[in-house]
Each structure stands twice: as structure tokens, then as C-alpha cells.
Amino acid sequence: MSNRYAVILAAGQGTRMKSKLYKVLHPVCGKPMVQHVVDQVQMLNIEEMVTIIGHGAEQVKAQLGETSSYALQEVQLGTAHAVMQAGSRLAGKEGVTIVVCGDTPLMKAETMEALFKHHEDTNAKATILTARIADPTGYGRIVRNDHGLVEKIVEHKDATEAERTINEINTGTYCFDNITLFDALKHVSNDNVQGEYYLPDVIEILKNQGEVVSAYQTNDLDETLGVNDRVALAEAERIMRSRINEQHMRNGVTIIDPANTYIEADVTIGQDTVIYPGTMLKGKTLIGEDCQIGPYSEIESCQIGDHTVVRQSAAFCSSIGSRVNIGPFAHIRPDSNIYDDVKIGNFVEIKKSVFGQGSKASHLSYIGDAEVGSGVNIGCGSITVNYDGKNKYLTKIEDDVFIGCNSNLVAPVTIGKGAYVAAGSTITKNVPGNALSIARARQENKENYVDKLKLKK
């Protein structure tokens, strides 16, 4: 197998997106379009990948990092002009180069691998990835000879009536003999209405030189979708979401209603977990086996153990153990670490806290900037008062503590092991282990007060 190279076209601004965000950085299922393309290309045993950047160059480089080298297209003068910019890194090298657009997030590595193989098997100097479409209006048609090789690509406006009946179209992805490609690019003209240099012109140049040009037809039209506006972006999202959900289901995950379940590309889910409708799983979320998630839960970049239940709740950038029961209507904020066998009930918010094994906060509590030990019971309406208007402070609740309802723990404060805090207390000082702390006003009953009040009125 010859050396392989890749050129990713990612320089365009994407004016039809009508967005401040550059086109190739718009996400599909949680990942920028160009990242989807690069991730698939990386599976192809590529010697070097060159991403052509222009608009949003620094943002694209920040997204892709060191996975690619880069070439700058300062002024966008067409696809051939874009590929020319990679010449400083690739020209003169023996091998095969794939050219793929950064706005085709549905393109699969398997299809690109098949394109490479077909190119090599046919000894072609160029191979076009094609697809068949029911209505090819507006697309460049692939005209083949009797041997199945490409005679030409003809644009719709230039096609004869017979050529317009052809429904095999150019998808804009190509394989080229690398040396031949950069030699041919020197002969591409911009003698057209737009004054731009077009990559399909390389095909005509090679045919005029008597070179073999072949075509490989994909059976999956969807993966050739190029995203140029928000309508196509939504369509790509729909297709990618269906693809992701199907993969999880084939791996042993139950998704009750796939059409109303939103799972991003980097999510991992264990066998026999059930995902209920309306659930959104985002980022690098990892969910164990035999869990129940949803309905209507949002989980982003969390690690969740086995046999855990999350009902109608939100969790972000946190670690959640096994056999944990969360919700409904709980909120796990970032940097929380919830151990095994914990219960986080309805309308409980956990923020930047450790919550020890077997501990419970069953309802209506805020636990922020806290270290909660194991076997702790936090009563309804209890709060760790962590903020004085300027700084955040730590509350430490040691093992086997019982916090009564409507208690305020004013940090920094420590509740010692086995201590009890009476309901309605506001704790401002440390509580020793095994102590009962009561910090509330003494009850006073004023008899007949209401009758006296009525007489005054």
C-alpha cells in the first residue's frame, strides 16, 4: 500500500449559516463538523493530514490541535486554490491523497477506505466519490465510458438532455495520485464567472493527458451531505443522532424512543442500561451497566457507575457512583463526587462537593463546597452556607451525622462524626463528634395574643 495523505478543506466562512461561528465549527451531536471529519480520516493510516484554514483559522487550530498540520488560504479563491496551499507540505511526495470537505460530518472512515482501495485497484490517477440521487438537479453528473471509467464531470447547466438523465453525482470527495495532483493544479485556470480555481477542473486536465480517472459509488447518500446552512445542519444532526442511537442499541442499550433521545458522539453506555424519552447525554459521558436514565434528564461529561437511576434531573462534569438514586428534579453541578449507594432526592442541588457512600439528601437541600462523609442523613431544607459575598468556604460533615430539617451550616464549619444537628438550627461553630447541637431561639408562646390584637383593630 502506498503512502497516504489527506487534505481537509476548512477555510470557508459559511455565509449562508448566518452565524458568528465559522461553518466547520458548528457542532453536530456535540462535536464540530470538522472534528467529525478529522476523527474519521485518522482511522485511515494517514502519513500526514493538512487542514486548509482561512476564516476562523485560530479557532479551527485550537479545536483540532496537533492532530493535523495546517496551511492558510488567506483569500478563498476556490477548492483547487485551497488544495494548492498544501503544496508546501505535500508536493513531490509519492503516494495517494484524499481531499475531503470539512463540512461533511457524516462521512465514514469505511467509505473513505473503500475509495482508497478502488483508486489503487484501478491504477487511477484520480478517483471521484460518487452517489446516486433521485433528483440530481444542480449537481455535477458523472459521465462514464463503457468500461466504467470516468469520461468527464459535467455541470448541470452545461449538460445535454441525455446527460441530465444521469443520476450519479460528484460528492466533492476525491483520491489523487499526489504528485499528479500538484502537477495538474499548476494548469487549473480561473477563467470563469467567479474568477476561482475549481478542483473538478483537475479531472478534465488529467483526462486530456490520457490518464485514468475512476469513480467509486457509495450506497449511502446521507454521508455525502455537505452542510451549508442551518437546515442542512439540522438534517445532519438528525442523521448522526439516528446513527449513534442505533449503534448503542446494537451494543445492548435499550432506548425507549430513539427519535426523542439525544446522545452525542463521545458518549459511552453499558449493556442493559435503559434510556427514557427526552434524555440528553452530552460530552464525554460514561454510563455503566443496568442503569435507568430519564425521562427528561440532561447529563454532560459525567461518569456514572452501574445500577444507578437518574430521573428527570441534570448532572454536569461530575462523578456518580453505583446504585445511586438521583431525582426527580435534582441538580448535580460540576466537580461533584458522589459515592456508591447515595440518594439525592427531589429538588436537591449538589455543587463542588464530595458525597460519601450511603449518605442521603432526600429533598429540598443545597449542598455546596462540602465534604460529606458516609452514612450521613441530611434533612429537608438544609443548606451549607458556603458564600459570604466574597469568598467560598468548606463545610465538613463527617461519617454518620444526622442533620435535622431546615438547618443552616455556616461555613467554614465541621460537624464531627456521629453528631446530631437539631432541626431549625443555624450552626456557626464546629460540632464535636456524637454531640447534639441546637442553635435556635427558645420558643415562646404569648397566650391570648390574637384576641388582644383583634380588640385593637
N, C-alpha and C positions, 0 to 999 in steps of 0.2 A: 504494500500500500504506500502511495506517495505521501509526502508531507502535506498537511492540511492547514489552511489559513482561513480566517473569517474576517469579513468587513461588515460592520453593523452601521447602518445609515440612521443617524440620530441627531442630525443638525437642524432640522426644520423647527420653526416656531409653532406651527399649527394654528394659523389664524382662525380657521373655522371652529376651533374649540372655544373661541371667545373666552379666554382664560388667562390669568396672570401666571399660571403654572405651565411650563413648557410641555408640549404634547406628549413626548415619550415618558414623562414623569407622572402622567396621570395614572392612578392605580387601577388595576383590575384584580378583584378579590384580594385586596390588601397589599399588592406588590406593583411597583411601577411597571408599565408596559415593557420598557427596555430591559428591566431586570428579568422579566419572564424570558425574553429572547436570549439574553446572555446566559441565563441558567441552563437553557436547553442546548445552546451551542457548546457550552463547557462539557457536555456529555459526549462530544464527538471526537475526542483525541486530537484537539487543535494545537498546532505548534505555536501560533500567535493569533490573537484576536485584536483587531484595530477598530475602535469605535470612532466614527466620524462625528464630531461635535461642532456646534455653532451657537445657536441660541441656547441660553442656559447652560453653557459649557461647564462652568464650575459646579453647578448643581448636579449635572449628569456624572461628572467625575467623582463627586462626593458620594453619589449613590453607588456607582459601580466599583470604586476603589481600585485595587490592584488586580482585579480580575481581567482587566483589559488594558492595552495601550491605547493611545489617543492620537488623532490627527484633527487639526482645526480647519474647518471650512468657513473662512471669515465671511464670505459673501455666498449666498446659496444660489448657484447657477446650474442646478440640475443634478440628476443622480450620477451621471458619468463624471461630472466635475467633482462630486463628493468622493467617488472612488479614487479619482486621481490623487486626492490628498493623502491617501495611504501609500503612495508610491515611495516615499522616503523610507518606509519600513518594510515594504513587501516587494517592490520592483526588483526583478532579477533573480528572485528565488524560485527554485524548482518546486513544483507541487500544484495543488488544486486549491482554489479559493472559492468559498461560498460567500455570496453577497445577499444579505437579508435585511429587511427594513426593521427599525426599532419600534415601529407601531403595529407589529403583527404578533400580539402577545399569545395567540392561540397556536402558533407554530410549534410542532412537536419535534423532539430530537430524532424520533424514529423516522419521520418523514425526511428530515434533512440527511440522515444516514442513508436512506434509500436513494435520495438524489445523488449523493456522492457515489454510491455503488453503480447506479445506472450510468453516470458520467464516465466512470472508469471502464465499465463493461463495454461501452460503445466506442471507446477510444475517441471521444469527442473533445473538441477544444472549448465548447460551451454547451451547457445543458440548462434548459429552462424548466422550472417547476410550473406545471400547468394544472388546470382543474376544469371540469365541465360544469356549466351553469345553465339553468333553464332559459334565462333571458340574458344573453351576452351583450345587450346594447350598451355601448360606451366603452367596452373592453377591447384590448388588442387581441386579435384572433391568431391562433397558431395554425399555419398552413404547412401541412406535411406532404412529403412525396410518397411514392408507392412503397418505399422501404421503411416508412415511419419516421424518417429523419425530417428535421425542420427545414422548410424552404425559406420561410420568412415569417416575421410578425407583421401583421397589417392592422393599423389602427382603424377603428370603426368608420371614421369619416372618410378614409381612403379606400375602404373595402368595396369590392364589387358585390353585386347582388348575391352571387354564388358564395363568396367569402363570408358574407354576413349571415349565412345559414350555419356556419361553423360555430359550435358552442364550446369549443376548447379555448380557454383564455390564458393569457400570460398573468401569473400571480405576482411578478416582480421579484421573485427569488431565483438566483442563478448559481450555477457552478461554472468556473472557468479554469482552464489551464492558466496558471498565474503569470508566467512570462508572456504568453499570448495576450492575456488581458491587458497588461500595461503597455504592450506594444500597440495594440489596437486603439487604446484610449488616446494615443497621440494623434489619431486620424479622425476622431469624432469632431464634428462641426457643430457650431451653434447657429447655423443658417436656418433659423425658423422664427416664427412669430414672437416667441417668448425670449429668443436670444439665449437659450440654455443648452446645456450638453446632456443628452439623454443616453442612459445605459443601453436601452434596446438597440440603439444605432450600432453598438459593437457587434450584434448578431449579423446585421447586414454587411458590415465590414468583413467579418470572418467568412460569410458565405461568398462574397466577391473574391476572397482569397482562395476559395476552394476548400475551406476547412469543414470538418464535420460538426454540425450543430444538432444536438438531440434534445428530446423533451421527455420529462418524467411526469406522469399524471398522478396526482394524489386523488384518492377516493373520498377525502374529507374536505369538502369545500369550506367548512366553517373555519378550519385552522389557517386559511389564507386571508381571512378578514383583516383588512387594514383599517385602523381607527383614525378617522379624520374629523369627526365631530362627536358631540355628546350622545347622539342617537346610536352611532356605531359603538361608542364606549359602553353604553348600557347593554347592547347586544353582545359584546364581548364578555361583559360581566355575567350575563345570563348563561352563555355557553360554558364559560370557565366554571361557574358555580355548579352547573349540572355535571360537568366532568369530575370536579372534586368530590361532589356528593356520591356519585356512582362509585368512585374508587374506594371511598370509605365503606360504603355498603358492601362492596365485594370483599372487603377486608374484615367483615364481621361486625360492622356497626349498624344498629337499627336507626334509621332516620324516618320518623313517622310521616312527615310531609316534606319531601325534598324541595318542592317548589317554594316553600316558605321557611327554608333553613339556610343560613348564610355562613358558610365556612370558608375561611381564607386559605391561601395556598400553602402556608407553612404550618398548619395545624396537624397534630398527630392525635389519634383517638384509638384506645384499646378495644379489644373484642368485647362484644356483648354489652357495650355501652349503648344507651338509648338517648337519642336527641329528639326533643319535642319541638313542635312548630314554633316559629317566631324567634328561635335562638340564633345569636350571632357569636361565632367563635373566631377570634381575630389574633393577629400577630403570631408569635411562636408558642401558642398554647399547646400544652401536652396534657391529655386526659387519659387516665388509666382505664382499667377494665371494669365492667359491671357497674358503671356509673349511670345516673339519671340526670340529664341536664335539660332545664327548661320545664314548662314552656316559657318563652319570652325572657330568656336570660342573655346577658351580654358578658362575655368572658374574653379578656385580652391579655395575651402574654403571661398566662398563669400555668403553673404546674399543679396538677390535681391527681391525687392518688386513686386507689381502687375503691369501689363500693361507695363513692361519695355522691350525695344528692345536692343539686343546686336548683332551687325552684324560684323562678321569677325574680332573679337577683342579678347584680352586676359585680364583677370582680376584675381587678386590673393589676397586672405586674406583681403578682403575689404567689406564694407557695401555700397550697392547701393539701392537707394530708388525706389519709384513707379513712373511710367510714365517717366522714364529716357530713353533717346535715346543715345546709345553709338555706335560709329564706322561709317563707316568701318575703320579697321586698327588702333584702339585706344589701349592704353596700360594702364590698371589700376594696379598700383603696390601696394604692401602691405601697410596696415594701412591707407587706404584712406576711407573717409566717404562722400559719395555722396548723397545729399538730393533729395527730390522729384522734378520732372519736370525739371531736368537738361538735357542739351545737351552737350555731349562730342563727338566731331566730328572726322573726319579722321586725322590720324597721330597726335593725341594729347596724351601726356603722363601725367598721374597724379600719384604723389608719395607722400605718407605720408601726405596727405592734406585733409582738410575739404572743401567741395564744396557746397555752400549754395543753398537753394531752388530757382529754376527758373533761375539759372545762366547758362552761355553758354561759352564754348570754342570750337568754331566750326571747327577749323582746325589748324594744324601745330604749336602747342604750347607745352611748358613744364611747368607744374605746380608742383613744388616740395617743401615740407616743407612750406606749405602755409595754411592760413585760409582765405577762400573766402566766403564773405557774400552772401546774397540773391540778385537776380536781377542784378548780375554783368555780363557784356559782355567783354570777353577777345578776342581781335582781333588776326588775323592770324599772326603767327610767334612770339608771345610774350612769354617771359621767366621770371620765377622767378629765379634769380641768387642766389642760396642758398649755394654755397660752395666756400670757399676762398682758397682751397687747404689743409686746416687743419680741419676746423670746418664747421658745417652746421648751417644756420641761418633761422629765420622765416620771411616770408612775410605775412603781414596782408592787405587784401583788403576788405574794409567794404562794406555795402549794397549799391546797385545802382551805383556802379563805372563803368565807361567806360574806358577800356584800349585799346588805338589805336594799329594798326598793328605794328609789329616789335619793340615792346617796351621791354626794359630790366629793371626789377625791382630788384635792387641790395640789397639783404637782409643784415642786418635787416632793414626793412622799412615798413611803414604803409601808405596806401592810404586811406584817410578819406572818409566818407560817401558822396556819390553823386559826387565825384571828377571825372574829366576827365584827362586822360593822352594822350597827342598828339602822333600821330603815329611817330615811329622812335626815341622815347625818351629813354634815359638811366637815370633812376631815382635812385639817391643815397641818397636822403633826404626825410623825411616824407612830404606827400602832405596833406594840410588841406582839410576838407570837403568842397564840392561844388567849389573847385578851379580847374583851368585849369593849368596843369603843362606841360611845354615844355622844354625838355632838349636835344637839338641837335644843331649842328653847323649851323650858318646862311648860307643860300645858296648864293653862289657867282658864277656868270656866266662870263667867260672870252671870250669875243666876238672875233671871227676870230682866235681862238687859233689853231684849227685844220689846217687851211690854213697855218699858220706860221710854224707849225710842219712839214707839207709836204714839205715846201720850204727848211727846214734844211736838210731833207733827200735827 
